[in-house]
């Protein structure tokens, strides 16, 4: 595996070509100490056995698709599923592929771009799809751009699966969280959307006003306005580090794993969109460019 590091006056980012992984993100806390704000492995080879998609580019379709096939423009394609659910692009999704280093620039706004060509019918998905993942440091902001083009109609839904850890505490219970969403996607017991949107007001999923996470554990797709930012804000009263999430995507999956003191903000299209005509389309045709542009802004509480 090849490692690339970007650095400016505020952030230091380490990435891998394997899975286009965000391995380490150093942010200075209120005490002047660097804090690694993502969960990861020091040894890059450890990612080969990882099943959490730590810091990885997830796709070709992030999240869940119900069933074991896709229907795209009257053609059916078999896809891998376990217990009737296809997850994060299949058995060997993009997070388990080795990308090519396309470009790196160590200027005032440093960036690195990785490229992967996913062949036709890889993991069952039609079309040869060219995927570009760009990480860029803009002052105190990490910009992550996912782009894709195809040579035939297909579906695309990419995201970054970083597990953010804003301090060294052993649980995320004390984290303060605000999610700018009035509705969530209703999900079945296996976390596949039913097709309904439910109001969050007054429920355990209601973080419209900032509050501590407490013992609540989320694996929740929120419907958000792609034209309005921010999508979410989280901060640690311990380190003083605050994270603001912005994105051009219509959904934000907030995930707090039961066994890690971390929180994921997966900016993406609606999970299971191929099976719900009422959901925003995830179809990509030749001549079009898929674009997920997300910003993760760090600052310190006053």
C-alpha positions in Angstrom: 0.0 0.0 0.0 1.1 3.5 -0.7 0.6 6.3 1.8 0.2 10.0 1.0 0.2 12.8 3.6 -1.3 16.4 3.2 -0.6 19.1 5.7 -1.4 22.8 6.3 -1.3 25.0 9.3 -4.5 23.4 10.8 -4.9 19.8 9.6 -2.7 16.8 8.7 -4.3 14.1 6.6 -2.9 10.6 5.8 -4.5 8.6 3.0 -4.0 5.2 1.4 -4.4 4.0 -2.2 -6.2 0.9 -0.9 -9.8 1.8 -0.6 -8.9 5.5 -1.0 -8.9 5.4 2.8 -8.7 8.3 5.2 -6.2 6.7 7.6 -5.5 9.6 10.0 -6.7 13.2 10.4 -4.9 15.3 13.0 -6.6 18.3 14.4 -5.3 20.6 17.2 -7.4 20.7 20.3 -8.0 23.5 22.8 -4.8 22.5 24.7 -2.7 22.8 21.6 -2.3 19.0 21.3 -2.9 17.1 18.0 -5.9 14.8 18.1 -6.4 12.1 15.5 -10.1 12.6 14.7 -10.7 9.4 12.8 -10.6 5.8 13.9 -8.0 3.8 12.0 -5.1 1.4 12.0 -1.4 2.5 12.3 -0.4 -0.4 10.2 -1.9 0.0 6.7 -1.9 -3.8 6.1 -4.4 -4.1 9.0 -7.1 -2.7 6.6 -7.0 -5.9 4.6 -8.9 -7.7 7.4 -11.1 -4.7 8.2 -14.9 -5.2 7.8 -16.0 -1.8 9.0 -15.0 0.2 6.0 -12.9 2.4 8.2 -12.2 5.7 6.4 -12.9 4.1 3.0 -14.6 5.1 -0.2 -17.8 3.1 -0.1 -19.5 2.0 -3.4 -20.5 1.4 -6.0 -23.6 1.9 -3.9 -23.2 3.0 -0.4 -25.7 1.7 2.1 -28.3 -1.1 1.6 -30.2 -2.4 -1.4 -32.9 -5.0 -0.7 -32.9 -8.2 -2.7 -30.4 -9.9 -4.8 -30.7 -8.1 -8.2 -30.9 -4.7 -9.8 -33.3 -3.7 -12.5 -31.9 -0.9 -14.7 -33.8 0.1 -17.8 -35.5 -3.2 -18.3 -32.4 -5.3 -17.7 -31.9 -7.4 -14.5 -28.4 -7.8 -12.9 -27.7 -10.2 -10.1 -25.9 -8.7 -7.1 -24.4 -10.3 -3.9 -26.7 -10.3 -0.9 -26.6 -11.7 2.6 -30.0 -12.4 4.3 -31.6 -10.5 1.4 -29.5 -7.3 1.7 -26.8 -6.0 -0.5 -24.5 -3.7 1.6 -21.9 -1.1 0.6 -21.3 -2.2 -3.0 -21.0 -6.0 -2.4 -18.6 -8.5 -1.2 -15.6 -6.6 -2.6 -16.8 -3.1 -2.9 -14.6 0.0 -3.7 -13.4 0.1 -0.1 -11.5 -3.2 -0.9 -10.0 -2.1 -4.2 -6.6 -0.5 -4.8 -6.9 2.9 -6.4 -4.3 4.6 -8.6 -2.7 7.8 -7.4 -3.8 10.2 -10.2 -2.5 13.5 -8.8 -1.1 15.1 -5.7 -0.5 18.8 -5.0 1.3 20.1 -1.9 0.4 23.8 -2.5 -1.4 26.2 -0.2 -4.6 24.1 -0.6 -3.1 20.6 -0.8 -5.0 17.8 -2.4 -4.7 14.2 -3.5 -6.8 12.4 -6.2 -7.2 8.7 -6.5 -8.7 6.9 -9.5 -10.3 3.5 -9.9 -11.7 1.9 -13.1 -14.5 -0.5 -12.1 -15.1 -2.9 -14.9 -18.5 -3.8 -16.4 -20.4 -6.2 -14.1 -17.9 -5.9 -11.2 -20.0 -6.9 -8.1 -22.9 -7.2 -10.6 -23.1 -3.5 -11.5 -23.4 -2.7 -15.2 -21.1 -0.3 -17.0 -17.4 0.5 -16.8 -17.3 3.2 -14.2 -14.4 5.6 -13.6 -14.3 6.7 -10.0 -12.3 9.7 -8.7 -11.8 10.5 -5.0 -10.2 13.8 -4.0 -9.2 14.8 -0.6 -8.3 18.5 -0.1 -7.4 20.6 2.8 -8.9 24.1 2.8 -7.8 25.9 5.9 -9.6 24.1 8.8 -11.8 22.1 6.3 -11.4 18.7 4.8 -13.1 18.6 1.4 -13.9 15.1 0.0 -15.1 14.9 -3.6 -16.4 11.7 -5.2 -16.9 11.7 -9.0 -18.0 9.0 -11.4 -18.7 8.5 -15.1 -20.0 5.5 -16.9 -20.2 4.0 -20.4 -23.7 2.6 -20.0 -26.7 3.2 -17.6 -25.9 2.2 -14.1 -26.5 3.3 -10.5 -23.9 5.1 -8.4 -24.0 6.2 -4.8 -20.6 6.9 -3.2 -19.6 8.1 0.2 -16.7 8.3 2.7 -17.0 6.0 5.7 -14.8 7.8 8.2 -15.5 7.1 11.9 -15.0 10.5 13.6 -13.6 10.5 17.1 -13.3 14.1 18.4 -11.5 13.2 21.7 -9.9 10.3 23.5 -12.9 9.4 25.6 -14.0 5.7 25.7 -17.6 6.4 24.7 -19.3 9.0 22.5 -22.1 9.5 25.1 -20.9 13.0 25.9 -20.8 14.3 22.3 -23.1 17.1 21.5 -25.0 16.5 18.2 -27.2 18.6 16.0 -28.8 17.2 12.7 -30.6 19.6 10.5 -33.4 17.3 9.4 -37.1 17.1 10.1 -37.5 13.6 8.6 -35.8 10.3 8.6 -36.3 7.3 6.3 -38.3 4.6 8.1 -36.3 1.4 8.1 -37.1 -2.3 8.6 -35.4 -4.3 11.3 -32.6 -5.1 8.8 -32.2 -1.3 8.3 -33.5 -1.3 4.7 -35.8 1.7 4.0 -39.6 1.0 3.7 -40.1 3.9 1.3 -41.7 6.1 4.0 -40.4 9.3 5.5 -41.2 9.9 9.2 -41.1 13.1 11.2 -38.4 13.1 13.9 -40.0 15.7 16.1 -40.2 14.4 19.7 -38.6 11.0 18.9 -35.2 9.6 19.9 -34.0 10.5 16.4 -34.7 14.2 17.0 -31.5 16.2 17.1 -32.9 19.4 15.5 -31.8 21.2 18.6 -28.3 20.3 19.9 -28.2 17.7 22.7 -25.9 15.1 24.0 -25.9 11.8 22.3 -26.2 9.9 25.6 -26.9 6.2 25.3 -28.7 6.7 21.9 -27.1 4.7 19.1 -28.0 5.6 15.6 -27.8 3.9 12.2 -30.2 6.4 10.7 -30.7 7.8 7.3 -31.9 11.4 7.6 -33.5 13.3 4.7 -31.8 16.6 4.3 -32.0 19.5 1.9 -29.1 19.2 -0.6 -29.2 22.9 -1.1 -28.9 23.9 2.5 -26.0 23.7 4.9 -24.9 22.6 7.4 -26.2 19.1 7.5 -24.9 18.3 11.0 -22.7 19.6 13.8 -21.0 17.5 16.5 -18.6 18.7 19.2 -16.7 17.4 22.2 -16.9 19.4 25.4 -13.6 17.6 26.4 -11.3 18.5 23.5 -13.3 21.6 22.4 -13.2 20.3 18.8 -16.3 20.9 16.7 -17.1 19.3 13.4 -19.6 20.8 10.9 -20.8 18.7 8.0 -21.8 20.2 4.6 -22.8 18.3 1.5 -24.7 18.5 -1.8 -26.4 15.2 -1.1 -30.1 14.5 -0.2 -29.4 12.1 2.7 -27.1 11.9 5.7 -26.7 8.5 7.4 -25.6 9.1 11.0 -24.0 6.0 12.5 -22.8 5.5 16.0 -21.3 1.9 16.3 -22.1 0.1 19.5 -18.5 -0.8 20.1 -16.5 2.2 19.0 -16.4 5.7 20.6 -17.1 7.3 17.2 -19.7 8.8 14.9 -20.0 8.5 11.1 -21.6 11.1 8.8 -22.3 9.4 5.5 -23.3 12.0 2.9 -25.1 10.1 0.1 -28.3 9.4 -1.8 -31.1 7.5 -0.2 -30.3 3.9 0.7 -32.3 1.4 -1.4 -33.1 4.1 -3.9 -33.2 1.6 -6.9 -36.3 0.0 -5.3 -38.3 3.2 -4.6 -39.5 5.3 -7.4 -40.3 8.1 -5.0 -36.7 8.4 -3.8 -34.2 10.7 -5.6 -32.8 8.9 -8.6 -29.3 7.3 -8.3 -29.2 6.5 -12.1 -26.1 7.6 -14.0 -26.0 7.6 -17.8 -23.2 8.0 -20.3 -22.2 11.6 -20.7 -23.2 12.5 -17.1 -20.9 13.0 -14.1 -21.9 11.9 -10.6 -20.6 14.3 -8.0 -20.7 14.1 -4.2 -19.0 17.1 -2.7 -18.8 17.2 1.1 -17.0 19.4 3.6 -15.9 18.5 7.1 -15.1 21.8 8.9 -13.2 21.7 12.2 -12.9 24.5 14.7 -12.6 25.0 18.5 -15.4 25.9 20.8 -15.1 29.5 22.2 
